[in-house]
Amino acid sequence: RVQTFLAVIEDIVRWVHGQGFRRLLFVNGHGGNNAATALLNELVNALPGLKVDWYSWWIAPSVTAVAASAGLEGNHAAWSEAFSFCRVADLPPGVKTPASSKRLLNADETRALFGDGVFGGPYSADDALMQRIFDAAVKDIVEKLRFD
């Protein structure tokens, strides 16, 4: 539930702020987490000295540029999430045809439409390309930690 997620984020941020932390970087790996950004904006205004940055790695310009150089676009649970260090099983070969809906779906409808969770596109990409994407994200994160 979104309320539970936001309550956990708020509790953690307030606790670490109470312990003296003033700079927080959230490295986001899922679009469903974006609801937290509105809450974080409220907390930045409520907690003295708090600085927060939010980095959604898969849509960062540096990452999308590497993907575009290989003619790829990110898609949910597809190649862009198939780093060699994340794989626990072999991936299907080929490309999945994108599915879509004209309305919001409940969980059962979503599972029925997407099956394996991949919203479309290649299931995997070359490991060298994936390393370049990972390196681009790490470089971004290191830069963001400067909190300039």
Buried (B, 14 or more C-beta within 10 A) or exposed (E): EEEEBBEEBBEEBBEBBEEEEEEBEBEBEEEEBEEBBEBBEEBBEEBEEBEBBBBBBBEBEBBBEBBEEBEBEBBBBBBBBBBEEEEEEEBEEEEBEEEEEEEEEEEEEBEEEBEEEBBBBBBBBEEEBBEBBBEBBEEBBEEBEEEE
